[in-house]
Amino acid sequence: MKDLKKLFKKFSLVAAGLVLTGAIPAHSAEPVIWRLGHTLSVPGTLYEKIITEEMPQRIAKASEGIIQIRPLIGVISTSDVINALRRDRVEMGTVTVGYTAATYPLWAVLNLPGLVNDGELLGHVSREIVMPEMAKDMKEMGIRPVTSVSWDGGAYFSNKEVRSVNDFSGLRWRTHAPMLSQLIVELGSSTVGMPYAELQPSLERKLVDAYTSTVPAMNASGLAEVTKYAILAPQGTSLTMVMVTEKALEALPNDLRNKVIAEFDAINREIPKRLHQEFIDGIEKAKSSGVEVIKFSDEESEKVTIAAKKAVWEEWLEQTGPRGKELLERVQAYKK
């Protein structure tokens, strides 16, 4: 009888420990729900499919059905997602670094127009250089970046012909990132603030002449119907980083945690080529929709980069200090 009481007491202590720590028994087959605060939804794009469909499916498979990722779209804003993760309101989240540059400017290094113009390099640079830097900042927040989704295929879109830097003069633009707004103004244009959903009717009514976006997003949103030109010139790219709280990861048994982390890493390595191919295919799709694609010459592209260095790079370097300078140099060296 005493042995039974001791056994019961021991079992009770173990059970209580699991409740208090949130740990998941290694033999548990009960599903664990991870809420994913997805802050920037772009339906119809590969970016959206990867984050809201493929990633949940692959993590579920890697964890033998235990980890169930539930995307929460439009519930948490970009400005609030870091706080939501730190306060355990969600276990996962996405952050588009171009929209948090005022708070975390270092993360937006690839938003610098003219820094990386080769779309095939974006995935490598974001995974090997930018993501580890973000991880340093997020570690003290109890957050881990696990997958970077680079916005390959950024372009300028206009209903007026733009074949050189001089053609920017006088145009009214809707831009999707503060750094691009600074560049647009430097090039002699003006910017107009408006929600993305209002862009199509604004183009139809000629309230704006042009806008910045990505080729996949332009095609997916139907803007090709009201767009005459797609201009390929230095623009920069805004990464979307997928994050998981350390608390959620630590609650998993070691073997399960390792499998989940390995699967996130596999996703991270596989998606850049697919995103770049989506851009290439998107160019052809845009052409078939009647959009004329204009590629800036090397000379005109260099003029855009020079303007960007004056209007954007200098301020970014002031904001980020020595750490930003070192990061910028590492990215530039990777290009060579």
C-alpha positions as CSV (number, residue, x, y, z in Angstrom):
1,M,0.0,0.0,0.0
2,K,2.9,2.4,0.9
3,D,4.5,1.6,-2.4
4,L,1.3,2.5,-4.3
5,K,1.1,5.8,-2.4
6,K,4.7,6.6,-3.3
7,L,4.0,5.7,-6.9
8,F,0.9,7.9,-7.0
9,K,2.7,10.8,-5.4
10,K,5.6,10.5,-7.9
11,F,3.1,10.4,-10.8
12,S,1.3,13.4,-9.4
13,L,4.5,15.4,-9.2
14,V,5.5,14.6,-12.7
15,A,2.1,15.5,-14.1
16,A,2.1,18.8,-12.2
17,G,5.5,19.6,-13.6
18,L,4.3,19.0,-17.1
19,V,1.3,21.3,-16.5
20,L,3.5,24.0,-15.0
21,T,6.2,23.9,-17.7
22,G,4.0,23.4,-20.6
23,A,6.1,20.4,-21.7
24,I,4.7,17.8,-24.0
25,P,5.3,14.2,-23.1
26,A,7.4,12.4,-25.7
27,H,4.6,9.7,-26.2
28,S,1.8,12.3,-26.5
29,A,-0.3,12.0,-29.6
30,E,-2.5,14.9,-28.8
31,P,-2.3,17.7,-31.3
32,V,-0.5,20.9,-30.3
33,I,-2.0,24.1,-31.8
34,W,0.4,26.8,-32.9
35,R,-1.4,30.0,-33.8
36,L,0.3,31.8,-36.7
37,G,-0.3,35.6,-36.8
38,H,0.1,36.2,-40.5
39,T,0.3,40.0,-40.9
40,L,0.6,40.6,-44.6
41,S,-1.7,38.4,-46.7
42,V,-1.4,38.4,-50.5
43,P,-3.9,35.9,-51.9
44,G,-3.0,34.1,-55.1
45,T,0.8,34.3,-54.7
46,L,3.3,31.5,-54.0
47,Y,4.3,33.5,-50.9
48,E,0.8,33.2,-49.5
49,K,0.6,29.5,-50.4
50,I,3.9,28.7,-48.7
51,I,3.0,30.4,-45.4
52,T,-0.6,29.5,-45.0
53,E,-0.8,26.1,-46.7
54,E,2.5,24.3,-47.4
55,M,4.3,25.2,-44.2
56,P,1.5,24.0,-41.9
57,Q,1.2,20.8,-44.0
58,R,4.9,20.1,-43.9
59,I,5.3,20.8,-40.2
60,A,2.3,18.6,-39.5
61,K,3.9,15.8,-41.5
62,A,7.3,16.2,-39.9
63,S,5.8,16.1,-36.4
64,E,3.6,13.1,-37.3
65,G,0.5,15.2,-36.9
66,I,1.3,16.6,-33.5
67,I,2.0,20.2,-34.5
68,Q,-1.0,21.9,-36.1
69,I,-0.3,25.4,-37.4
70,R,-3.4,27.6,-37.6
71,P,-2.9,30.8,-39.7
72,L,-4.7,33.8,-38.3
73,I,-5.0,36.2,-41.2
74,G,-5.5,39.9,-40.5
75,V,-5.9,39.4,-36.8
76,I,-2.6,40.8,-35.8
77,S,-0.9,43.9,-37.4
78,T,2.7,44.1,-38.5
79,S,3.4,46.6,-35.8
80,D,2.0,44.3,-33.1
81,V,3.2,40.9,-34.1
82,I,6.5,41.0,-32.1
83,N,4.6,42.1,-29.0
84,A,2.0,39.3,-29.6
85,L,4.8,36.7,-29.7
86,R,6.5,38.0,-26.6
87,R,3.2,38.0,-24.7
88,D,2.2,34.5,-25.9
89,R,-0.8,35.6,-27.7
90,V,0.4,33.5,-30.7
91,E,3.1,30.9,-31.0
92,M,4.1,31.9,-34.6
93,G,4.1,35.1,-36.6
94,T,5.2,36.7,-39.8
95,V,6.8,40.1,-40.0
96,T,7.5,42.0,-43.2
97,V,10.7,44.0,-42.4
98,G,10.0,46.9,-44.6
99,Y,7.0,47.8,-42.5
100,T,9.0,47.7,-39.2
101,A,12.0,49.6,-40.4
102,A,11.2,52.5,-38.2
103,T,11.7,50.3,-35.1
104,Y,14.1,47.7,-36.4
105,P,16.0,49.4,-39.3
106,L,18.8,46.8,-39.4
107,W,16.4,44.1,-40.5
108,A,15.5,46.1,-43.6
109,V,19.0,46.0,-45.1
110,L,17.7,44.3,-48.3
111,N,15.2,47.1,-48.7
112,L,18.0,49.4,-49.7
113,P,17.4,50.0,-53.4
114,G,20.3,48.9,-55.6
115,L,22.0,46.7,-52.9
116,V,21.0,43.3,-54.4
117,N,19.6,43.4,-57.9
118,D,20.0,39.7,-58.7
119,G,16.9,37.9,-57.6
120,E,18.7,34.6,-57.5
121,L,20.9,35.9,-54.7
122,L,18.1,37.1,-52.4
123,G,17.3,33.7,-50.8
124,H,20.9,33.0,-50.1
125,V,21.7,36.5,-48.6
126,S,18.5,36.6,-46.5
127,R,19.1,33.1,-45.1
128,E,22.9,33.2,-44.6
129,I,23.4,36.9,-43.6
130,V,20.2,38.7,-42.7
131,M,18.4,36.0,-40.8
132,P,21.3,35.4,-38.3
133,E,21.4,39.1,-37.6
134,M,17.7,39.2,-36.9
135,A,18.1,36.1,-34.7
136,K,20.6,38.0,-32.5
137,D,17.9,40.7,-31.8
138,M,15.1,38.2,-31.4
139,K,16.9,35.9,-29.0
140,E,16.4,38.2,-26.0
141,M,12.7,38.5,-27.0
142,G,12.3,34.7,-26.8
143,I,11.6,34.5,-30.5
144,R,13.4,32.5,-33.2
145,P,13.2,33.3,-36.9
146,V,12.8,30.0,-38.8
147,T,12.1,30.8,-42.5
148,S,12.6,33.9,-44.6
149,V,10.4,34.5,-47.6
150,S,12.0,37.1,-49.9
151,W,9.8,39.3,-52.0
152,D,11.4,38.4,-55.4
153,G,10.2,40.4,-58.4
154,G,9.9,43.9,-57.1
155,A,9.2,46.4,-59.8
156,Y,7.8,49.9,-60.6
157,F,4.5,49.9,-62.4
158,S,3.2,52.9,-64.3
159,N,0.5,54.1,-66.8
160,K,3.0,56.6,-68.2
161,E,6.1,55.5,-70.1
162,V,9.2,55.3,-67.9
163,R,12.4,54.4,-69.7
164,S,14.9,56.5,-67.8
165,V,15.4,58.3,-64.5
166,N,14.2,61.5,-66.1
167,D,10.8,60.0,-66.8
168,F,10.1,59.7,-63.0
169,S,9.7,63.5,-62.9
170,G,6.2,64.7,-62.0
171,L,4.6,61.3,-61.6
172,R,2.3,60.5,-58.6
173,W,3.2,57.1,-57.0
174,R,1.7,54.8,-54.4
175,T,4.6,53.0,-52.8
176,H,4.6,50.0,-50.5
177,A,7.6,50.9,-48.3
178,P,9.0,54.0,-46.7
179,M,12.4,53.6,-48.3
180,L,10.9,53.5,-51.7
181,S,8.9,56.7,-51.0
182,Q,12.2,58.4,-50.2
183,L,13.7,57.2,-53.4
184,I,10.7,58.2,-55.5
185,V,10.8,61.7,-54.1
186,E,14.6,61.9,-54.8
187,L,13.8,61.0,-58.4
188,G,11.5,63.9,-58.8
189,S,8.1,62.2,-58.2
190,S,5.6,62.6,-55.4
191,T,4.0,59.9,-53.3
192,V,0.3,59.3,-52.4
193,G,-0.7,57.4,-49.3
194,M,-3.5,54.9,-49.8
195,P,-4.5,51.3,-48.9
196,Y,-3.5,48.7,-51.5
197,A,-7.2,47.8,-52.0
198,E,-7.9,51.4,-53.3
199,L,-5.1,51.2,-55.8
200,Q,-7.1,49.8,-58.7
201,P,-9.9,52.3,-58.7
202,S,-7.4,55.1,-58.1
203,L,-5.5,54.1,-61.2
204,E,-8.7,53.9,-63.2
205,R,-9.7,57.4,-62.1
206,K,-6.1,58.6,-62.7
207,L,-5.7,59.7,-59.1
208,V,-2.2,58.1,-59.2
209,D,0.0,57.4,-62.2
210,A,2.1,54.6,-60.8
211,Y,2.9,52.3,-57.9
212,T,5.5,49.9,-56.5
213,S,4.8,46.3,-55.8
214,T,6.0,42.9,-57.0
215,V,5.2,41.2,-60.2
216,P,3.5,38.2,-58.5
217,A,1.3,40.5,-56.4
218,M,0.4,42.7,-59.4
219,N,-0.7,39.6,-61.3
220,A,-2.6,38.1,-58.4
221,S,-4.5,41.3,-57.5
222,G,-5.7,41.9,-61.0
223,L,-3.8,45.2,-61.4
224,A,-2.4,44.1,-64.7
225,E,-5.8,45.1,-66.1
226,V,-5.2,48.7,-65.3
227,T,-1.4,48.8,-65.7
228,K,0.5,49.7,-68.9
229,Y,4.1,49.4,-68.0
230,A,6.2,47.3,-65.6
231,I,9.7,48.8,-65.1
232,L,12.5,46.6,-63.9
233,A,15.0,48.9,-62.1
234,P,16.8,48.8,-58.7
235,Q,14.2,48.7,-56.0
236,G,15.2,46.5,-53.0
237,T,13.2,43.7,-51.5
238,S,11.3,43.4,-48.3
239,L,11.7,40.1,-46.5
240,T,8.9,38.4,-44.7
241,M,10.3,36.5,-41.7
242,V,8.4,33.5,-40.2
243,M,9.0,33.3,-36.4
244,V,8.3,30.8,-33.6
245,T,8.5,31.5,-29.9
246,E,11.2,29.7,-28.0
247,K,8.6,28.8,-25.4
248,A,6.6,26.8,-28.0
249,L,9.8,25.0,-29.2
250,E,11.0,24.3,-25.7
251,A,7.7,22.6,-24.8
252,L,8.4,19.9,-27.4
253,P,10.4,16.7,-26.6
254,N,13.9,17.0,-28.0
255,D,13.5,14.6,-30.9
256,L,10.3,16.3,-32.0
257,R,11.8,19.8,-31.6
258,N,14.8,18.7,-33.7
259,K,12.5,17.4,-36.5
260,V,10.4,20.5,-36.6
261,I,13.5,22.8,-36.7
262,A,15.0,20.7,-39.4
263,E,11.8,20.9,-41.5
264,F,11.7,24.7,-41.1
265,D,15.3,24.8,-42.3
266,A,14.5,22.6,-45.3
267,I,11.6,24.9,-46.3
268,N,14.0,27.9,-45.9
269,R,16.4,26.3,-48.4
270,E,13.9,25.2,-50.9
271,I,11.6,28.2,-51.5
272,P,14.0,30.8,-53.0
273,K,14.3,29.1,-56.4
274,R,10.5,28.7,-56.5
275,L,9.9,32.3,-55.6
276,H,12.4,33.4,-58.3
277,Q,10.7,31.2,-60.9
278,E,7.4,32.7,-59.9
279,F,8.8,36.1,-60.8
280,I,10.1,34.9,-64.2
281,D,6.8,33.3,-65.0
282,G,5.0,36.4,-63.7
283,I,6.8,38.5,-66.3
284,E,5.5,36.4,-69.1
285,K,2.0,36.5,-67.6
286,A,2.1,40.2,-67.3
287,K,3.1,40.5,-71.0
288,S,0.3,38.2,-72.0
289,S,-2.1,40.6,-70.1
290,G,-0.9,43.5,-72.2
291,V,1.6,45.0,-69.8
292,E,4.8,46.2,-71.5
293,V,7.9,45.3,-69.6
294,I,10.7,47.8,-69.6
295,K,14.2,46.9,-68.3
296,F,16.4,49.8,-67.4
297,S,19.8,49.9,-69.0
298,D,22.9,49.5,-66.7
299,E,23.5,53.2,-67.0
300,E,20.0,54.2,-65.9
301,S,20.0,51.5,-63.2
302,E,23.2,53.0,-61.8
303,K,21.5,56.5,-61.7
304,V,18.7,55.0,-59.6
305,T,21.3,53.4,-57.2
306,I,23.2,56.7,-56.9
307,A,19.9,58.5,-56.0
308,A,19.1,55.7,-53.5
309,K,22.4,56.0,-51.8
310,K,21.8,59.7,-51.3
311,A,18.2,59.5,-50.2
312,V,18.1,56.1,-48.4
313,W,21.4,54.5,-47.7
314,E,22.9,57.4,-45.8
315,E,20.0,57.7,-43.4
316,W,19.9,53.9,-42.9
317,L,23.6,53.9,-42.0
318,E,23.1,56.7,-39.5
319,Q,20.3,54.7,-37.9
320,T,22.1,51.4,-37.7
321,G,25.6,52.6,-36.9
322,P,28.7,50.3,-37.0
323,R,26.6,47.2,-37.0
324,G,24.7,48.4,-40.1
325,K,27.9,49.3,-41.9
326,E,29.4,45.8,-41.2
327,L,26.1,44.1,-42.4
328,L,26.0,46.2,-45.5
329,E,29.6,45.4,-46.4
330,R,28.9,41.7,-45.9
331,V,26.0,41.8,-48.2
332,Q,28.0,43.7,-50.8
333,A,30.8,41.2,-50.5
334,Y,28.4,38.3,-51.0
335,K,27.4,39.8,-54.4
336,K,31.0,39.6,-55.7
